[in-house]
Amino acid sequence: MFKGKKIIYQLFIIGCLSFILLPLFARKVQKSNSSLPVTELSKNDQKRYQYFFLEAMRQQNAGRYDAAFSLLQHALDINPNAAEAYYYQSMYYSQLKNDSLALASLEKASALNPDNSTYLERIAQYYIGNRNYDLAIEKYEELSRKNPESAEYLQLLSQLYQQQKKYDMMIQTINRLETLQGSSEQFSLAKMRVYEMMNDKKSAYRELKTLVEKHPLDANYKIMLGNWLMQNGREKEAYKNFMTVLQDEPNNAYAQSSLYDYYTAVHEDSLAEKLMLNILVSPKMDNETKASMLRSAIQKNEQESGDSTKIFHLFDLALSVPQTNGDLAELKAAYMSLKKMPEDSLNKALEKVLEIAPDNAGARIQIIQSYWAKKDFDKVISLSQTGIAYRPDEMAFYYFLGLSYFQQDKNDNALDAFRRGVSQINSQSNANIVSDFYAIMGDILHQKGLADEAFAAYDSCLQWKSDNYGCLNNYAYYLSVENRNLQKAEQMSYKTIKAEPNNVTFLDTYAWILFMEQRYSEAKIYIDQAIKTDSDSIQSAVILEHAGDIYSMNQLQEEAVKFWKKSLHAGNDSKALPRKIKQKKYIKE
């Protein structure tokens, strides 16, 4: 039995087509010039064959593949000369990974109907799959003869001849394509590359030279020829080509870049540097060429002295002219990061990027992260708000905006930022960011006394990232505080301590949930571990109070009072705490 949606879909399509193609297949069998003997069927057998073949297709469409396969075999017993039945049978064998039987069925179908190119092409594909390229070439050559107007088969043949390193045949095949489709740059360059593979420099040069002569007004071909001459040690000829282009087009970026490479190759360093400086300050030169120059200069500088001052001088020159985009400024910032420049200097470079391209989200986020690390939340808010204005689809801006407001206890502003960010969520959104959005929203909503909305936000958070341990902890704790769904709370909290067994907060939450479930002896084990693990000089007042409550319910009143007193001294302003200490027992708030 076949499994998998892909297989079912393919077979369904085949089955649908079969009702249309069956009469055509049958006619082709009768008219073919097959060398195999063809037995004429009686009208009755022909009807029987068609019934079983079509029933096979019907069963196939219904997903009953075993039955369909058996019916196909029965149809072939009636008519052993049915090419279409062999063809479909081969597909079943292929899905069963029985390539030898699949190929045998295809070859039988093709022998019965040699005019059918589909059968022949499938055979050729099998040969390619089995890396039998010589036989694949035979089949595609046959297909090309049968379909002389098809360029596709010739293109495949060219690739197969290259695989076999039959370069002469590649040239012949490209020539056939050229005859079919007409001369073009594509074919000339293809032949040039083949000649290069054959190490036939003379023929390669001839092809490029012919291309230049056919397109005398296209400077790119002259430059291409010049670059080829450079690569083959013919520098003087290359120089002439570049200068010829530059005489007609002084600002041709391709020619200037190639001339720079020439000067570098022949060690004319002063001329190369002069040309590079002219390129960098030229307002007519595109930034892509300038960036390429700067990358080359950086690479060379790193190999030699590594003196960054020279590179920064080049960047300053390049940025001294009006910029069409922020690419060069961004490249400078990347170089400064590579050279580990001071953070303030790097931020200035990034601000230059934003001055040129204020919608550059990457540069803006990098600056925001810098100010976030410094806890300069006002600056983060300003940068994020501007970022949202230019890129309302970038969720990171809402994230940092909301977090900054949250850190400033401006919960309404934070909630508004996160809700606007949530409206931008789509299938491509970063799961970690979306998860944190909902987690913090949940925390804020709970602080505002909106427990149901908070829990809904936590559920959304965990849908995006089921192992958001901060969310799992807070969700579990707030459920326990409200004495809701303690079993769910325990399961979530247990995940957190399994993941981070030394996290004091997670241990305290789990201990408290066990306490709420009246599992006091177990709760004591985990609260002890939390207190032991808490290495802060001033321990958490909440954890100390929880410890007192748990110890009290374990009938350890003296120890419980000690914990409650420590909690009081740590700043706990719970109204119940003094009463617990005075009465020496747990009092539910």
ZIBEL-V126619 format. One line per field, one symbol per residue. ss: DSSP state (h for helix, s for strand, l for the rest). phi: phi as a letter, one per 40 degrees, with the letter a starting at -180 (. if undefined). burial: 1 if it has 9 or more other ideal C-beta (glycine too) atoms within 8 Angstrom, else 0. A space follows every 50 residues. Layout:
ss->???
phi->???
burial->???
//
This chain:
ss->llllhhhhhhhhhhhhhhhhhhhhhhhhhhhlllllllllllhhhhhhhh hhhhhhhhhhhlllhhhhhhhhhhhhhhllllhhhhhhhhhhhhhlllhh hhhhhhhhhhhhllllhhhhhhhhhhhhhlllhhhhhhhhhhhhhhllll hhhhhhhhhhhhhlllhhhhhhhhhhhhhhhlllhhhhhhhhhhhhhlll hhhhhhhhhhhhhhllllhhhhhhhhhhhhhlllhhhhhhhhhhhhhhll llhhhhhhhhhhhhhlllhhhhhhhhhhhhhlllllhhhhhhhhhhhhhh hhhllllhhhhhhhhhhhllllllllhhhhhhhhhhhhllllhhhhhhhh hhhhhhllllhhhhhhhhhhhhhlllhhhhhhhhhhhhhhllllhhhhhh hhhhhhhlllhhhhhhhhhhhhllllllllhhhhhhhhhhhhhhhhhlll hhhhhhhhhhhhhhllllhhhhhhhhhhhhhllllhhhhhhhhhhhhhhl lllhhhhhhhhhhhhhlllhhhhhhhhhhhhhhlllllllhhhhhhhhhh hhhlllhhhhhhhhhhhhhlllllhhhhhhhhhllllll
phi->.cbhcccccccccdcccccccdccdccccccccdcccbccccdccccccc ccccccccccccgcccccccccccccccbcbcccccccccccccccgbcc ccccccccccccbccccccccccdccccdcgccccccdccccccccbccc cdcccccdccccdcfccdccdcccccccccbgcaddcccccdccccccgc ccccccccccccccbccccdcccccccccdcbgbccccdccccdccccbd bcccccccccccdcccgccccccccccccccccccccccccccccccccc cccccgccccccccccccccbdbcaccccccccccccccfcdcccccccc ccdcccbccccccccccdccccccgcccccccccccdcccbccccdcccc ccccccccgccccccccccccccccaccccccccdcdcccdcccccccgb ccccccccccdcccacbccccdccdcccccccfbfcccccccccdccccb cbcdcccccccccccccgbcccccdccccccccccccbcccccccdcccc ccccgbcccccccccccccchcbccccccccccfacbcc
burial->00000011011101110110110011011001010001001000110111 01111111111000101110111111011011111111111111100010 11111111111111111011111111110000100110111111011001 00111111011101001011101111110100000011111101110000 10111011111100100010111111111100001011111111110000 01111111111111000000010011101111001010111111101100 10000001011101101110001001111111101110000000111011 11110110011011111101110000100110111111001001111111 11111100001001101111110110001000111111111111110000 10011011011101100110111111111100000101110111111000 00110111111111110001001111111110110000111111111111 111100100111111111010100011011100001000
//
